[in-house]
Amino acid sequence: MAHHEPQGSAGTKLNWLRAAVLGANDGVVSVASIVVGVAGASNTAGFILTAGVAGLVAGALSMAVGEYVSVSTQRDTEKALLDKERGELRDEPEAELVELTAIYRAKGLSEATAHQVAAELTAHDAFAAHAEAELRINPNELTNPWHAAWASAGAFLSGAIIPLVAIMLPPASWRIPVTFFAVFVALIITGTLSAYAGGANKTQATIRVVCGGLLAMVITFGIGKLFGVVGI
């Protein structure tokens, strides 16, 4: 991954919150766009429900598979780096001590202090010291791809269910306005939470999320109206 994630438990929680919010936002926008598009083409409840459920299931599975593959690849890379580090510590312990000293020297410590810190950490747990300082990996906290997959699918489902319920409950004449309102409120919530998780300006982030989501719905509804038929 190109960006550096926040360190520590607080950073980890924010990362999970960000992923959950973005997954929920994807669910809201994707399924809302599908159901209003179908509703624009046909007022038949069965068509709308079928399309909505299909979009919900397909989206959740796609998110889960994508997250599983992504995290598995990252985990495999991290394991390979850790295995390489184990080998270097076994075959070249002195060179690794010099390398660890240089890392702490680059952080601003004096040569003597950096060497002492490196030596004490090496004596305590050389592998953990190098994994943290050199690789920025905690070997005891590698992300589980199954957990990531379930979390991603669950986040998508939690968002996708909102427009599906919103369009199926009211009478036919109220389906579109009720769905737009429900999605509007949901996007305000996800936009605010995503801004909080990312440390961004809440107003700007929320406006972007809301405008993007509503624009997608307007476009798909227009396409449905353009190519649609009146249901029986």
C-alpha positions as CSV (number, residue, x, y, z in Angstrom):
1,M,0.0,0.0,0.0
2,A,1.3,3.4,-0.9
3,H,0.2,5.3,2.2
4,H,1.3,4.9,5.8
5,E,-1.4,4.0,8.3
6,P,-1.6,5.5,11.8
7,Q,0.3,3.6,14.4
8,G,-1.1,2.1,17.6
9,S,-4.4,0.9,18.7
10,A,-6.2,4.2,18.2
11,G,-4.9,4.3,14.6
12,T,-6.0,0.7,14.0
13,K,-9.5,1.5,15.2
14,L,-9.7,4.6,13.0
15,N,-8.6,2.4,10.0
16,W,-11.3,-0.1,10.7
17,L,-13.8,2.7,11.1
18,R,-12.8,4.3,7.8
19,A,-13.0,0.9,6.0
20,A,-16.5,0.2,7.5
21,V,-17.8,3.7,6.7
22,L,-16.5,3.5,3.1
23,G,-18.0,0.0,2.7
24,A,-21.4,1.2,4.0
25,N,-21.3,4.2,1.7
26,D,-20.6,2.0,-1.2
27,G,-23.6,-0.2,-0.2
28,V,-25.9,2.8,0.0
29,V,-24.9,4.4,-3.3
30,S,-24.6,1.1,-5.3
31,V,-28.0,-0.4,-4.3
32,A,-29.8,3.0,-4.3
33,S,-28.6,3.6,-7.8
34,I,-29.8,0.2,-8.9
35,V,-33.3,0.3,-7.3
36,V,-34.1,3.9,-8.4
37,G,-32.9,3.0,-11.9
38,V,-35.2,0.0,-12.0
39,A,-38.0,2.1,-10.4
40,G,-37.6,4.7,-13.2
41,A,-38.0,1.9,-15.8
42,S,-40.8,0.0,-14.1
43,N,-43.2,0.4,-11.2
44,T,-43.4,-3.3,-10.6
45,A,-42.3,-4.1,-7.0
46,G,-41.0,-7.5,-7.9
47,F,-38.6,-6.2,-10.4
48,I,-37.3,-3.5,-8.0
49,L,-36.9,-6.0,-5.2
50,T,-35.1,-8.6,-7.4
51,A,-32.7,-6.0,-8.7
52,G,-32.1,-4.6,-5.3
53,V,-31.4,-8.0,-3.7
54,A,-29.2,-9.0,-6.6
55,G,-27.2,-5.8,-6.3
56,L,-27.0,-6.2,-2.5
57,V,-25.7,-9.8,-2.7
58,A,-23.4,-9.2,-5.6
59,G,-21.9,-6.1,-4.0
60,A,-21.3,-7.7,-0.7
61,L,-19.6,-10.7,-2.3
62,S,-17.5,-8.5,-4.5
63,M,-16.4,-6.5,-1.5
64,A,-15.6,-9.6,0.5
65,V,-13.6,-11.3,-2.3
66,G,-11.7,-8.1,-3.1
67,E,-10.8,-7.5,0.5
68,Y,-9.8,-11.1,1.0
69,V,-7.5,-11.1,-2.0
70,S,-6.0,-7.7,-1.1
71,V,-5.3,-8.5,2.5
72,S,-4.1,-12.0,1.7
73,T,-1.6,-10.5,-0.7
74,Q,-0.4,-7.9,1.9
75,R,-0.2,-10.7,4.5
76,D,1.9,-12.9,2.2
77,T,4.2,-10.0,1.5
78,E,4.6,-9.3,5.2
79,K,5.3,-12.9,5.9
80,A,8.0,-13.1,3.2
81,L,9.7,-10.0,4.6
82,L,9.6,-11.4,8.1
83,D,11.0,-14.7,6.9
84,K,13.8,-12.9,5.2
85,E,14.5,-10.9,8.3
86,R,14.7,-14.1,10.4
87,G,17.3,-15.5,8.0
88,E,19.4,-12.3,8.1
89,L,19.3,-12.3,11.9
90,R,20.4,-15.9,11.9
91,D,23.2,-15.6,9.3
92,E,24.4,-12.0,9.9
93,P,23.6,-10.9,13.4
94,E,26.4,-8.4,13.6
95,A,25.4,-6.7,10.4
96,E,21.8,-6.6,11.6
97,L,22.9,-4.9,14.8
98,V,24.8,-2.3,12.8
99,E,21.7,-1.8,10.7
100,L,19.4,-1.4,13.7
101,T,21.9,1.1,15.2
102,A,21.8,3.1,12.0
103,I,18.0,3.2,12.1
104,Y,18.0,4.7,15.6
105,R,20.8,7.0,14.6
106,A,18.7,8.3,11.8
107,K,15.9,9.1,14.2
108,G,18.2,11.6,16.0
109,L,19.9,9.5,18.7
110,S,23.6,9.9,19.3
111,E,25.9,7.1,18.0
112,A,26.4,5.8,21.6
113,T,22.8,5.9,22.6
114,A,21.6,4.4,19.3
115,H,24.1,1.5,19.7
116,Q,23.0,1.0,23.3
117,V,19.3,1.0,22.4
118,A,19.9,-1.4,19.5
119,A,21.9,-3.7,21.6
120,E,19.4,-3.9,24.4
121,L,16.5,-4.4,22.1
122,T,18.4,-7.1,20.3
123,A,19.2,-8.9,23.5
124,H,15.5,-8.7,24.5
125,D,14.0,-9.8,21.2
126,A,16.0,-9.2,18.0
127,F,13.3,-10.3,15.6
128,A,10.6,-8.1,17.1
129,A,13.0,-5.1,17.2
130,H,13.9,-5.4,13.5
131,A,10.3,-6.1,12.5
132,E,9.1,-3.0,14.2
133,A,12.0,-0.6,13.4
134,E,13.0,-1.8,10.0
135,L,9.8,-3.3,8.5
136,R,7.2,-1.5,10.5
137,I,5.4,-4.8,11.0
138,N,4.0,-6.3,14.2
139,P,4.5,-10.1,13.6
140,N,1.8,-10.8,16.3
141,E,-0.8,-8.6,14.7
142,L,-1.0,-9.5,11.0
143,T,-4.4,-8.8,9.5
144,N,-6.6,-11.8,9.1
145,P,-8.0,-11.9,5.5
146,W,-11.1,-13.7,6.6
147,H,-11.9,-11.1,9.2
148,A,-11.3,-8.3,6.6
149,A,-13.6,-10.1,4.1
150,W,-16.5,-10.5,6.6
151,A,-16.1,-6.9,7.9
152,S,-16.1,-5.6,4.3
153,A,-19.2,-7.6,3.3
154,G,-21.0,-6.6,6.6
155,A,-20.3,-2.9,6.1
156,F,-21.6,-3.1,2.5
157,L,-24.7,-4.9,3.6
158,S,-25.4,-2.4,6.4
159,G,-25.5,0.4,3.9
160,A,-27.2,-1.4,1.1
161,I,-30.2,-2.4,3.2
162,I,-31.2,1.2,3.7
163,P,-32.2,2.1,0.1
164,L,-33.7,-1.4,-0.4
165,V,-36.0,-1.0,2.6
166,A,-36.8,2.6,1.8
167,I,-38.0,1.8,-1.7
168,M,-40.0,-1.3,-0.8
169,L,-42.0,0.0,2.2
170,P,-43.9,3.0,0.9
171,P,-46.6,3.1,-1.8
172,A,-45.5,3.2,-5.4
173,S,-46.0,7.0,-5.7
174,W,-43.8,7.6,-2.7
175,R,-41.0,5.2,-3.5
176,I,-38.6,7.5,-5.2
177,P,-38.9,10.6,-2.9
178,V,-38.7,8.4,0.2
179,T,-35.6,6.6,-1.1
180,F,-33.9,9.8,-2.0
181,F,-34.5,11.2,1.4
182,A,-33.4,8.0,3.2
183,V,-30.2,7.9,1.1
184,F,-29.6,11.7,1.7
185,V,-29.7,11.1,5.5
186,A,-27.5,8.0,5.2
187,L,-24.9,9.8,3.1
188,I,-24.8,12.7,5.6
189,I,-24.0,10.2,8.3
190,T,-21.4,8.2,6.3
191,G,-19.8,11.5,5.0
192,T,-19.5,12.8,8.6
193,L,-18.0,9.6,9.9
194,S,-15.6,9.2,7.0
195,A,-14.4,12.8,7.6
196,Y,-13.9,12.0,11.3
197,A,-12.0,8.8,10.5
198,G,-9.8,10.5,8.0
199,G,-9.3,13.8,9.9
200,A,-10.8,15.8,7.0
201,N,-13.1,18.8,7.0
202,K,-16.5,17.4,7.9
203,T,-18.5,19.9,5.9
204,Q,-16.5,19.5,2.7
205,A,-16.3,15.7,3.0
206,T,-20.0,15.4,3.6
207,I,-21.0,17.6,0.7
208,R,-18.8,15.5,-1.6
209,V,-20.3,12.2,-0.4
210,V,-23.9,13.5,-0.6
211,C,-23.5,15.2,-4.0
212,G,-21.8,12.2,-5.5
213,G,-24.3,9.7,-4.2
214,L,-27.4,11.8,-5.2
215,L,-25.9,12.4,-8.7
216,A,-25.4,8.7,-9.2
217,M,-29.1,8.1,-8.3
218,V,-30.3,10.9,-10.6
219,I,-28.4,9.6,-13.5
220,T,-29.6,6.0,-13.1
221,F,-33.1,7.1,-12.5
222,G,-32.9,9.2,-15.7
223,I,-31.6,6.2,-17.6
224,G,-34.4,4.0,-16.2
225,K,-37.0,6.6,-17.3
226,L,-35.4,6.9,-20.8
227,F,-35.3,3.1,-21.5
228,G,-38.1,1.9,-19.2
229,V,-41.5,0.4,-19.5
230,V,-44.6,0.7,-17.3
231,G,-45.0,-2.4,-15.2
232,I,-48.2,-4.3,-14.9
